[in-house]
Amino acid sequence: MEIVHLLRAVAVELGLHSARFAQRNGMHPTDVRALIALMDARRAGEELSAGRLGAVLGLNSAGTTALLDRLERAGHVRRVRGARDRRKVVVEVTERAVALGQASFGPLVERSVERLRGYDEDQRAAIRTFLEGVRKAAAEQAHTPPESTSQRES
């Protein structure tokens, strides 16, 4: 249980770091999550439509439009034609947003990478497997309705 509690503490600290970033840059926490999703897609060579981004973030169409309008006005994203399918409109992060994220999250990423260098490949594989399992469990939980609590009968 100690490792699970430590993981929870790490998640809290990362959430606070993200919240401070959002506050310093006049963003909503969902804006930061959107930028992270878009940067992850970029790194993976994937294109995200507005609809797909909304689904990833758990937003409806109106919420996604408001989010993208806000991020576009701030110069963090742009809507462009898809490279694979020119009929499709996709959302991509701007270099400005990437630089902003790098300035805030880069040092943390670098320290994390440096820590990982202290582990051999088998240990890193075990860490990767554990974190992927926790991520999958959290994602599954997000799609599972909460257990009903006891309800009083009228």
VOGU-3710 file (C-alpha; in Angstrom, 3 decimals, decimal comma):
1> meivhllrav> 0,000/0,000/0,000  2,911/2,353/0,592  3,636/2,557/-3,149  -0,020/3,183/-3,972  -0,146/6,015/-1,416  3,087/7,418/-2,813  1,610/7,312/-6,320  -1,426/9,217/-5,038  0,905/11,835/-3,511  2,734/12,150/-6,839
11> avelglhsar> -0,598/12,609/-8,642  -1,563/15,355/-6,185  1,769/17,167/-6,655  1,501/16,925/-10,449  -2,056/18,255/-10,253  -0,891/21,190/-8,147  1,953/21,887/-10,596  -0,543/21,878/-13,456  -2,957/24,127/-11,526  -0,164/26,648/-10,820
21> faqrngmhpt> 0,743/26,617/-14,524  -2,898/27,237/-15,466  -3,252/30,075/-12,970  0,018/31,774/-14,005  -1,041/31,655/-17,647  -4,695/32,634/-17,235  -5,987/29,202/-18,208  -8,640/26,854/-16,963  -7,353/23,415/-15,819  -9,221/21,867/-18,772
31> dvralialmd> -7,185/24,097/-21,108  -4,008/22,538/-19,730  -5,397/19,012/-20,116  -6,322/19,840/-23,719  -2,828/21,127/-24,490  -1,293/18,004/-22,948  -3,570/15,775/-25,048  -2,673/17,709/-28,184  1,053/17,564/-27,426  0,813/13,826/-26,752
41> arrageelsa> -0,972/13,371/-30,098  1,678/15,447/-31,854  4,459/13,377/-30,291  2,687/10,187/-31,443  2,194/11,554/-34,972  -1,598/11,544/-34,591  -4,128/14,159/-35,592  -6,981/15,107/-33,269  -10,265/16,499/-34,506  -12,251/18,736/-32,195
51> grlgavlgln> -14,685/15,888/-31,603  -11,957/13,433/-30,677  -10,315/15,979/-28,350  -13,673/16,592/-26,683  -14,143/12,845/-26,194  -10,671/12,521/-24,659  -11,483/15,347/-22,244  -15,054/14,248/-21,538  -16,568/17,428/-22,982  -19,717/17,892/-25,031
61> sagttalldr> -19,666/19,710/-28,373  -20,453/23,148/-26,924  -17,804/22,779/-24,215  -15,207/21,674/-26,762  -15,998/24,629/-29,029  -15,686/27,080/-26,109  -12,392/25,463/-25,069  -10,932/25,651/-28,572  -12,116/29,225/-29,086  -10,397/30,203/-25,830
71> leraghvrrv> -7,150/28,396/-26,712  -7,173/29,780/-30,244  -7,659/33,374/-29,011  -4,712/32,867/-26,652  -2,557/31,649/-29,549  -2,113/28,121/-28,159  -3,891/26,117/-30,882  -4,983/26,417/-34,467  -7,559/24,567/-36,536  -6,110/23,258/-39,789
81> rgardrrkvv> -6,934/20,799/-42,553  -5,810/17,258/-41,838  -2,620/16,100/-43,501  -4,083/12,662/-44,252  -7,597/13,791/-45,106  -7,876/17,401/-46,287  -11,661/17,339/-45,736  -11,105/16,903/-42,008  -10,346/19,786/-39,635  -7,853/18,955/-36,917
91> vevteraval> -6,514/20,869/-33,947  -2,815/21,364/-33,405  -0,764/23,137/-30,777  1,302/26,142/-31,736  5,018/26,437/-31,165  4,167/29,166/-28,638  2,192/26,666/-26,547  4,959/24,075/-26,812  7,542/26,617/-25,623  5,282/27,692/-22,754
101> gqasfgplve> 4,823/24,090/-21,651  8,527/23,353/-21,983  9,422/26,352/-19,821  7,150/25,174/-17,020  7,189/21,383/-17,273  10,592/20,863/-18,919  12,662/20,989/-15,721  10,348/18,463/-14,052  10,548/16,166/-17,079  14,346/16,460/-17,156
111> rsverlrgyd> 14,624/15,605/-13,438  12,321/12,624/-13,941  14,348/11,355/-16,899  17,548/11,754/-14,879  16,047/9,682/-12,065  15,071/6,947/-14,518  18,675/6,687/-15,705  19,478/5,181/-12,310  17,426/2,084/-13,149  18,373/-0,738/-15,492
121> edqraairtf> 16,118/-1,732/-18,396  14,362/-4,502/-16,429  13,543/-2,081/-13,620  12,295/0,549/-16,097  10,150/-2,139/-17,754  8,632/-3,004/-14,373  7,944/0,681/-13,641  6,405/1,114/-17,121  4,192/-1,960/-16,684  3,025/-0,771/-13,272
131> legvrkaaae> 2,236/2,754/-14,458  0,451/1,490/-17,582  -1,632/-0,810/-15,390  -2,569/2,014/-13,012  -3,428/4,290/-15,956  -5,652/1,591/-17,471  -7,349/0,950/-14,132  -8,051/4,662/-13,719  -9,403/4,900/-17,286  -11,654/1,884/-16,733
141> qahtppests> -12,902/3,394/-13,479  -13,758/6,615/-15,313  -16,054/4,636/-17,609  -17,703/2,594/-14,859  -20,751/4,069/-13,157  -20,239/4,527/-9,428  -21,778/1,920/-7,187  -25,118/3,082/-5,938  -25,186/4,269/-2,394  -27,940/3,211/-0,104
151> qres> -31,052/5,196/-0,846  -33,800/5,905/1,608  -37,219/4,744/0,629  -39,981/7,316/0,778
//
